[in-house]
Amino acid sequence: MPIAWPASLPQAPLFGYNEEIGEVKVRTQTDSGPAKVRRRFTESVDRMTWGLALTESQFGDLLTFYKTTTSHGSQRFEITHPRTAALVEVRLVGPPSFSNPKPNLYKGSLVFEILPQ
């Protein structure tokens, strides 16, 4: 059974959402003329960035989820895609980043890679 995104955390981005479609082709420069282009993969690994607002408790939950549940982001887990509302399998690209604009409020940013199904 796949790991699920914690229910205690926001289920959608609160401070913005960005999606980047992954590259599936390769370009090869030639001695003259246009570059050769061919498809290298059948599926892309897309990226998605979420901006979150977290309370002190949610901040702790996210750290536990990142460090323990997903083994510092190396394990796959499922979230609901904010654009399609479909359940997608993702992995964190790197550790979450945070700022603390006022007491008991954290603004965080997470970068996910959406894995092919």
PASEBA-1860 file (N, C-alpha, C; in nm, 3 decimals):
! residues 117
1> MPIAWPAS> 0.084/-0.119/0.000/0.000/0.000/0.000/0.089/0.125/0.000 ~ 0.064/0.218/-0.091/0.147/0.338/-0.100/0.134/0.427/0.023 ~ 0.238/0.504/0.047/0.236/0.602/0.155/0.140/0.714/0.116 ~ 0.063/0.762/0.210/-0.033/0.870/0.183/0.019/1.001/0.243 ~ -0.012/1.110/0.177/0.017/1.244/0.229/-0.060/1.260/0.360 ~ 0.001/1.309/0.467/-0.067/1.319/0.597/-0.193/1.405/0.594 ~ -0.297/1.356/0.657/-0.424/1.430/0.663/-0.411/1.558/0.744 ~ -0.312/1.565/0.834/-0.294/1.684/0.918/-0.232/1.801/0.840
9> LPQAPLFG> -0.180/1.774/0.720/-0.117/1.879/0.640/-0.214/1.932/0.535 ~ -0.192/2.054/0.486/-0.279/2.106/0.379/-0.283/2.008/0.261 ~ -0.400/1.989/0.207/-0.420/1.894/0.097/-0.402/1.957/-0.040 ~ -0.375/2.086/-0.043/-0.352/2.159/-0.168/-0.261/2.277/-0.137 ~ -0.193/2.329/-0.238/-0.105/2.445/-0.215/-0.187/2.567/-0.175 ~ -0.131/2.646/-0.084/-0.200/2.766/-0.037/-0.138/2.894/-0.091 ~ -0.008/2.893/-0.116/0.063/3.012/-0.164/0.117/2.991/-0.304 ~ 0.039/2.935/-0.389/0.084/2.919/-0.526/0.117/2.775/-0.560
17> YNEEIGEV> 0.115/2.754/-0.688/0.137/2.621/-0.744/0.205/2.642/-0.878 ~ 0.305/2.562/-0.905/0.375/2.570/-1.032/0.395/2.429/-1.084 ~ 0.377/2.412/-1.214/0.395/2.279/-1.274/0.487/2.293/-1.395 ~ 0.581/2.202/-1.407/0.677/2.203/-1.517/0.676/2.066/-1.583 ~ 0.651/2.062/-1.712/0.647/1.937/-1.786/0.790/1.891/-1.814 ~ 0.818/1.765/-1.787/0.952/1.710/-1.806/0.986/1.688/-1.952 ~ 1.113/1.690/-1.981/1.164/1.673/-2.117/1.173/1.525/-2.152 ~ 1.131/1.487/-2.273/1.139/1.347/-2.317/1.222/1.330/-2.444
25> KVRTQTDS> 1.273/1.439/-2.496/1.349/1.427/-2.621/1.496/1.462/-2.597 ~ 1.579/1.423/-2.691/1.721/1.453/-2.687/1.758/1.525/-2.816 ~ 1.842/1.628/-2.804/1.888/1.705/-2.920/2.035/1.675/-2.943 ~ 2.072/1.651/-3.067/2.211/1.626/-3.104/2.251/1.729/-3.208 ~ 2.354/1.805/-3.177/2.404/1.904/-3.272/2.474/1.833/-3.387 ~ 2.460/1.886/-3.505/2.527/1.832/-3.623/2.634/1.931/-3.668 ~ 2.723/1.886/-3.757/2.827/1.976/-3.808/2.768/2.093/-3.886 ~ 2.658/2.065/-3.954/2.590/2.172/-4.027/2.442/2.140/-4.031
33> GPAKVRRR> 2.364/2.243/-4.046/2.220/2.225/-4.051/2.158/2.220/-3.913 ~ 2.028/2.195/-3.910/1.959/2.194/-3.780/1.996/2.072/-3.696 ~ 1.979/2.086/-3.566/2.007/1.975/-3.475/1.911/1.860/-3.503 ~ 1.956/1.739/-3.473/1.868/1.622/-3.481/1.794/1.611/-3.348 ~ 1.666/1.579/-3.357/1.584/1.567/-3.237/1.512/1.434/-3.243 ~ 1.516/1.360/-3.131/1.441/1.234/-3.125/1.384/1.218/-2.985 ~ 1.277/1.143/-2.980/1.215/1.113/-2.852/1.299/1.008/-2.782 ~ 1.331/1.032/-2.654/1.415/0.941/-2.577/1.333/0.854/-2.482
41> FTESVDRM> 1.225/0.909/-2.428/1.141/0.838/-2.333/0.996/0.846/-2.376 ~ 0.914/0.753/-2.329/0.771/0.758/-2.362/0.693/0.841/-2.259 ~ 0.743/0.854/-2.138/0.677/0.932/-2.033/0.776/1.029/-1.972 ~ 0.726/1.143/-1.930/0.813/1.242/-1.865/0.793/1.238/-1.715 ~ 0.894/1.283/-1.643/0.884/1.305/-1.499/0.863/1.455/-1.482 ~ 0.740/1.493/-1.452/0.705/1.634/-1.439/0.735/1.682/-1.297 ~ 0.748/1.813/-1.281/0.774/1.871/-1.149/0.660/1.964/-1.111 ~ 0.637/1.970/-0.981/0.531/2.054/-0.928/0.583/2.116/-0.799
49> TWGLALTE> 0.560/2.247/-0.782/0.601/2.317/-0.661/0.477/2.367/-0.589 ~ 0.472/2.344/-0.459/0.362/2.391/-0.375/0.414/2.493/-0.276 ~ 0.338/2.599/-0.255/0.361/2.692/-0.146/0.261/2.663/-0.036 ~ 0.309/2.642/0.087/0.221/2.605/0.197/0.231/2.703/0.313 ~ 0.124/2.714/0.390/0.125/2.785/0.518/0.101/2.678/0.625 ~ 0.188/2.675/0.724/0.182/2.570/0.826/0.185/2.630/0.966 ~ 0.110/2.568/1.056/0.119/2.602/1.197/0.241/2.530/1.255 ~ 0.271/2.558/1.380/0.384/2.491/1.448/0.365/2.340/1.448
57> SQFGDLLT> 0.244/2.294/1.475/0.214/2.151/1.477/0.229/2.089/1.339 ~ 0.177/2.156/1.237/0.189/2.105/1.100/0.335/2.104/1.053 ~ 0.411/2.203/1.098/0.553/2.207/1.064/0.622/2.081/1.117 ~ 0.592/2.044/1.242/0.647/1.921/1.299/0.601/1.797/1.224 ~ 0.474/1.794/1.184/0.421/1.680/1.108/0.492/1.666/0.974 ~ 0.518/1.779/0.908/0.586/1.774/0.779/0.730/1.726/0.794 ~ 0.799/1.773/0.897/0.936/1.726/0.920/0.940/1.576/0.947 ~ 0.846/1.527/1.027/0.840/1.383/1.055/0.810/1.306/0.927
65> FYKTTTSH> 0.715/1.355/0.848/0.681/1.289/0.722/0.804/1.285/0.631 ~ 0.875/1.396/0.620/0.992/1.402/0.532/1.106/1.314/0.583 ~ 1.144/1.332/0.709/1.262/1.261/0.762/1.236/1.113/0.787 ~ 1.121/1.078/0.843/1.096/0.940/0.886/1.014/0.862/0.784 ~ 0.894/0.911/0.753/0.802/0.834/0.668/0.857/0.814/0.528 ~ 0.913/0.920/0.469/0.964/0.908/0.331/1.116/0.893/0.325 ~ 1.179/0.867/0.438/1.325/0.849/0.443/1.398/0.964/0.373 ~ 1.373/1.086/0.423/1.432/1.208/0.368/1.397/1.227/0.221
73> GSQRFEIT> 1.273/1.194/0.186/1.222/1.218/0.051/1.254/1.111/-0.051 ~ 1.314/0.999/-0.010/1.351/0.896/-0.107/1.237/0.801/-0.141 ~ 1.133/0.798/-0.060/1.020/0.707/-0.084/0.907/0.778/-0.160 ~ 0.838/0.702/-0.244/0.722/0.754/-0.317/0.603/0.767/-0.222 ~ 0.515/0.860/-0.254/0.389/0.871/-0.180/0.283/0.931/-0.272 ~ 0.159/0.930/-0.227/0.049/0.977/-0.309/-0.007/1.109/-0.256 ~ -0.038/1.198/-0.350/-0.107/1.323/-0.319/-0.214/1.346/-0.425 ~ -0.304/1.437/-0.396/-0.404/1.476/-0.495/-0.349/1.592/-0.576
81> HPRTAALV> -0.345/1.576/-0.707/-0.294/1.680/-0.796/-0.390/1.798/-0.792 ~ -0.341/1.920/-0.767/-0.432/2.034/-0.753/-0.504/2.076/-0.881 ~ -0.448/2.045/-0.996/-0.513/2.084/-1.122/-0.612/1.978/-1.170 ~ -0.573/1.851/-1.162/-0.656/1.744/-1.217/-0.745/1.676/-1.113 ~ -0.716/1.695/-0.985/-0.784/1.629/-0.873/-0.764/1.477/-0.875 ~ -0.668/1.429/-0.954/-0.637/1.287/-0.959/-0.531/1.254/-0.854 ~ -0.535/1.131/-0.805/-0.433/1.084/-0.713/-0.308/1.050/-0.795 ~ -0.194/1.112/-0.760/-0.070/1.090/-0.834/0.038/1.044/-0.737
89> EVRLVGPP> 0.132/0.968/-0.791/0.246/0.922/-0.712/0.361/1.019/-0.734 ~ 0.418/1.067/-0.624/0.524/1.167/-0.630/0.640/1.128/-0.538 ~ 0.748/1.202/-0.554/0.862/1.192/-0.465/0.913/1.335/-0.448 ~ 0.966/1.368/-0.331/1.021/1.502/-0.309/1.156/1.513/-0.378 ~ 1.179/1.623/-0.447/1.304/1.645/-0.519/1.415/1.680/-0.421 ~ 1.382/1.755/-0.319/1.479/1.796/-0.217/1.407/1.822/-0.087 ~ 1.481/1.865/0.014/1.416/1.893/0.142/1.323/2.015/0.131 ~ 1.221/2.020/0.215/1.133/2.137/0.217/1.212/2.261/0.260
97> SFSNPKPN> 1.172/2.378/0.211/1.233/2.503/0.257/1.125/2.586/0.326 ~ 1.166/2.662/0.428/1.070/2.735/0.511/1.118/2.874/0.545 ~ 1.022/2.961/0.573/1.048/3.089/0.638/0.946/3.101/0.750 ~ 0.977/3.186/0.846/0.891/3.202/0.964/0.852/3.349/0.975 ~ 0.749/3.393/0.898/0.715/3.536/0.895/0.659/3.591/1.026 ~ 0.595/3.506/1.105/0.545/3.548/1.236/0.530/3.426/1.325 ~ 0.519/3.445/1.455/0.511/3.330/1.546/0.398/3.233/1.508 ~ 0.430/3.105/1.516/0.337/2.995/1.489/0.286/2.993/1.346
105> LYKGSLVF> 0.360/3.054/1.252/0.325/3.046/1.110/0.452/3.024/1.030 ~ 0.450/2.921/0.949/0.562/2.889/0.862/0.513/2.890/0.718 ~ 0.588/2.954/0.632/0.561/2.948/0.488/0.663/2.851/0.431 ~ 0.613/2.748/0.366/0.701/2.645/0.314/0.688/2.627/0.165 ~ 0.791/2.568/0.107/0.789/2.536/-0.035/0.837/2.393/-0.053 ~ 0.760/2.316/-0.130/0.794/2.177/-0.158/0.800/2.157/-0.308 ~ 0.899/2.082/-0.354/0.910/2.050/-0.496/0.894/1.899/-0.511 ~ 0.792/1.859/-0.586/0.762/1.719/-0.610/0.799/1.681/-0.753
113> EILPQ> 0.840/1.557/-0.775/0.846/1.505/-0.910/0.730/1.409/-0.923 ~ 0.648/1.429/-1.026/0.532/1.344/-1.051/0.580/1.225/-1.132 ~ 0.569/1.108/-1.075/0.623/0.987/-1.137/0.523/0.926/-1.234 ~ 0.572/0.873/-1.345/0.481/0.809/-1.442/0.406/0.692/-1.378 ~ 0.281/0.676/-1.418/0.198/0.568/-1.363/0.224/0.438/-1.433
END
